[in-house]
Amino acid sequence: MELTIALGVLTGLLIFALKASMGCGLAHLSRREIVLVASGYLLVANAMGLVIDRIPIDQLSAMIRAGVAMHTILALSLIALGMLTIREWRCRGADISRRTFWALSIPCPACMAATFLSCSVLSDLTNISPARIGAAVGIIFFLTISSASLLLRRFDKGPVLIGNVMLLLGGFYILSIALLPSYIRMQSLSLSYTAPEMRSELVPAYLILLILISIGYIMRKKGVTV
């Protein structure tokens, strides 16, 4: 079970880090700016690792529930800023992606709380201190965001690409909000059942993301543009 949970947490971290990387890389931030964003994730992860074992699971679940509002705001921001980025480029030839990329790169509070709830469960099962897990999570964030952002900087598709990514993820976020209430039901379960519940709720989310990506690919092949 520990290996399964660890792999699930690692997969979630990589997806989370890739989202931030797309904002930094596709907006063509400088190396210094990318390192600053990655360092922010490193600090947040270490801070949460130090306090996660002091927060009761009920309070942590409440944090996830409160984060739904921020999740909604972030989803709407992604859609609005994505449309604005595309429109400004197509209508005026202005690249404003360096002012809108933050919608992709900012950590979602609900996602961060859910991530560290997973880490808390993993800590209880493996007897590894939360501080060490937080440090490991921070290092994964830092290395993934830094390296992936530098690779994504090579894509020279203009602001339309980052705008389309914002629209795609904004739509996914809105759909995932419908899954969060059932996800939050974990607070009524014991820790031994938390991890399977999380996995069962995340599978539909990933399927929805794959469907949206497939639809976008087919629309692009058919010549339909946003």
Phi and psi in degrees as a GROMACS rama.xvg file:
@    title "Ramachandran Plot"
@    xaxis  label "Phi"
@    yaxis  label "Psi"
@TYPE xy
-59.0119  -41.426  GLU-2
-65.565  -40.8473  LEU-3
-62.4627  -45.2225  THR-4
-64.3933  -42.8513  ILE-5
-60.9172  -42.4504  ALA-6
-65.9127  -37.922  LEU-7
-64.7862  -43.2877  GLY-8
-63.227  -43.4945  VAL-9
-62.5615  -42.5335  LEU-10
-61.5196  -43.7636  THR-11
-62.7334  -39.8366  GLY-12
-64.2953  -42.4783  LEU-13
-65.386  -40.0191  LEU-14
-65.1063  -42.8088  ILE-15
-61.0942  -45.3123  PHE-16
-67.7719  -35.7104  ALA-17
-65.0353  -36.635  LEU-18
-59.4081  -47.1521  LYS-19
-64.4879  -35.8052  ALA-20
-65.7756  -36.9722  SER-21
-63.4668  -38.0392  MET-22
-65.1091  -46.5962  GLY-23
-69.4716  -45.8066  CYS-24
-72.0675  -47.1506  GLY-25
-71.1781  -21.1449  LEU-26
-86.9701  -1.0429  ALA-27
55.4638  50.0376  HIS-28
-69.2174  158.391  LEU-29
-72.8083  166.065  SER-30
-60.0958  -39.9665  ARG-31
-63.2855  -42.8623  ARG-32
-66.1342  -38.4636  GLU-33
-63.4251  -43.7166  ILE-34
-63.1961  -37.0119  VAL-35
-63.5349  -43.5087  LEU-36
-64.6751  -45.4186  VAL-37
-63.2401  -37.5824  ALA-38
-65.9386  -34.1797  SER-39
-61.2237  -43.8412  GLY-40
-64.5413  -37.5852  TYR-41
-61.4818  -44.7242  LEU-42
-67.0758  -42.392  LEU-43
-62.5594  -43.2416  VAL-44
-63.6463  -43.1931  ALA-45
-65.6159  -39.1309  ASN-46
-64.0161  -43.8755  ALA-47
-68.6002  -32.7282  MET-48
-63.6868  -29.8726  GLY-49
-78.3582  -25.0285  LEU-50
-112.867  -9.22895  VAL-51
-61.7616  -34.4463  ILE-52
-78.0457  -7.11234  ASP-53
-97.9938  -4.36238  ARG-54
-102.75  120.184  ILE-55
-59.8213  150.12  PRO-56
-61.4291  -31.6352  ILE-57
-63.7704  -41.4347  ASP-58
-68.5139  -37.8635  GLN-59
-65.5594  -39.8082  LEU-60
-64.4535  -35.9904  SER-61
-65.4229  -35.1292  ALA-62
-63.7439  -40.4972  MET-63
-64.0434  -42.039  ILE-64
-63.4791  -42.488  ARG-65
-67.1817  -27.9233  ALA-66
-72.7667  -10.8229  GLY-67
-60.1888  -38.5171  VAL-68
-61.7989  -45.2159  ALA-69
-64.9385  -35.8584  MET-70
-59.7356  -43.4184  HIS-71
-66.0714  -44.3572  THR-72
-61.7063  -42.3433  ILE-73
-64.8924  -39.765  LEU-74
-62.5634  -45.7728  ALA-75
-66.397  -35.7881  LEU-76
-64.9972  -40.9827  SER-77
-60.4009  -45.2844  LEU-78
-66.9317  -46.4454  ILE-79
-64.7681  -46.9309  ALA-80
-71.227  -31.345  LEU-81
-64.3387  -45.7366  GLY-82
-64.0992  -39.8041  MET-83
-65.4511  -40.8944  LEU-84
-62.7484  -43.9671  THR-85
-67.582  -43.8647  ILE-86
-64.4631  -44.094  ARG-87
-62.3972  -36.7937  GLU-88
-71.9189  -42.3231  TRP-89
-76.7232  -33.6638  ARG-90
-89.7911  -36.784  CYS-91
-121.31  -6.53888  ARG-92
69.553  22.3494  GLY-93
-99.4441  128.538  ALA-94
-94.6845  105.779  ASP-95
-108.729  16.358  ILE-96
-63.3605  -27.2777  SER-97
-71.7597  -13.8312  ARG-98
-101.65  -12.4345  ARG-99
-114.928  -7.98903  THR-100
-61.8816  -25.1443  PHE-101
-58.1523  -27.4273  TRP-102
-62.4347  -28.9888  ALA-103
-85.7208  -36.5971  LEU-104
-89.253  -18.938  SER-105
-71.9297  137.314  ILE-106
-73.0569  132.879  PRO-107
-76.8965  126.223  CYS-108
-56.7041  -42.37  PRO-109
-64.6664  -40.9797  ALA-110
-67.4736  -39.9728  CYS-111
-64.5913  -42.7482  MET-112
-64.16  -41.755  ALA-113
-65.1336  -38.6807  ALA-114
-61.1891  -45.0288  THR-115
-79.5118  -18.5441  PHE-116
-66.4788  -40.8545  LEU-117
-61.053  -42.7416  SER-118
-65.1585  -34.3084  CYS-119
-64.6119  -42.9632  SER-120
-62.3473  -44.6485  VAL-121
-61.8216  -38.4986  LEU-122
-63.5551  -41.9216  SER-123
-65.5512  -36.0323  ASP-124
-78.6875  -30.3521  LEU-125
-104.207  -7.47465  THR-126
61.4769  24.6359  ASN-127
-90.4067  136.108  ILE-128
-62.1499  141.252  SER-129
-57.3601  -32.9744  PRO-130
-61.7684  -41.2161  ALA-131
-68.5065  -39.9035  ARG-132
-64.9428  -40.7074  ILE-133
-61.4608  -40.3954  GLY-134
-65.0833  -41.3945  ALA-135
-64.0388  -42.0998  ALA-136
-61.9025  -43.7199  VAL-137
-61.1859  -41.3345  GLY-138
-65.6715  -41.0896  ILE-139
-61.3638  -45.4646  ILE-140
-57.8205  -50.0512  PHE-141
-61.0607  -50.0424  PHE-142
-66.9107  -41.992  LEU-143
-68.2956  -46.5979  THR-144
-64.0006  -43.534  ILE-145
-62.9077  -51.0778  SER-146
-69.7387  -45.2059  SER-147
-65.9568  -37.2805  ALA-148
-63.9468  -42.2566  SER-149
-64.7521  -36.2298  LEU-150
-69.5999  -41.6167  LEU-151
-69.592  -20.2303  LEU-152
-63.5346  -19.3222  ARG-153
-74.227  -18.234  ARG-154
-73.745  122.533  PHE-155
-117.856  61.5184  ASP-156
-98.8953  3.01783  LYS-157
81.5253  176.526  GLY-158
-64.3369  -16.9625  PRO-159
-61.6153  -36.4284  VAL-160
-64.0749  -49.8462  LEU-161
-66.9874  -32.033  ILE-162
-64.7234  -42.686  GLY-163
-66.0218  -36.6736  ASN-164
-63.6262  -41.0581  VAL-165
-61.8464  -43.9075  MET-166
-63.0081  -42.0968  LEU-167
-63.0188  -49.1633  LEU-168
-70.2429  -33.2028  LEU-169
-62.0158  -42.9579  GLY-170
-64.2343  -39.4007  GLY-171
-64.7074  -40.8088  PHE-172
-61.4541  -42.6469  TYR-173
-62.7638  -42.1044  ILE-174
-66.1691  -35.3645  LEU-175
-71.1734  -22.1742  SER-176
-60.4448  -32.9762  ILE-177
-67.022  -23.0162  ALA-178
-87.2301  -20.5192  LEU-179
-63.7164  -39.5457  LEU-180
-56.6065  -43.6769  PRO-181
-70.1509  -30.4128  SER-182
-64.6669  -37.4812  TYR-183
-72.5544  -15.1647  ILE-184
-62.3438  -7.92117  ARG-185
-59.686  -24.3994  MET-186
-64.5716  -19.7503  GLN-187
-92.5485  -0.340412  SER-188
-105.787  159.461  LEU-189
-75.449  163.64  SER-190
-61.3682  -29.2923  LEU-191
-68.4126  -19.2731  SER-192
-107.549  -1.06309  TYR-193
-66.7279  -47.5908  THR-194
-62.1109  -47.8989  ALA-195
-59.7549  -36.7588  PRO-196
-62.6194  -42.1636  GLU-197
-63.7171  -41.7  MET-198
-65.834  -40.9694  ARG-199
-66.4695  -29.9297  SER-200
-81.7696  -28.1072  GLU-201
-79.9468  -26.2703  LEU-202
-57.9521  -48.9954  VAL-203
-59.6813  -35.1405  PRO-204
-62.8891  -45.3104  ALA-205
-66.6777  -35.4566  TYR-206
-64.3184  -41.4642  LEU-207
-61.9824  -41.4202  ILE-208
-61.965  -43.6104  LEU-209
-63.9194  -38.3859  LEU-210
-64.4776  -43.744  ILE-211
-62.9424  -41.6964  LEU-212
-61.7718  -41.857  ILE-213
-64.3136  -41.9126  SER-214
-62.439  -44.2831  ILE-215
-61.5463  -38.853  GLY-216
-65.4184  -44.3581  TYR-217
-64.1844  -41.6039  ILE-218
-62.5422  -39.2181  MET-219
-65.4111  -40.8904  ARG-220
-65.5468  -32.4457  LYS-221
-81.8297  -2.65725  LYS-222
85.5583  12.7745  GLY-223
-86.9869  123.304  VAL-224
-113.24  154.449  THR-225
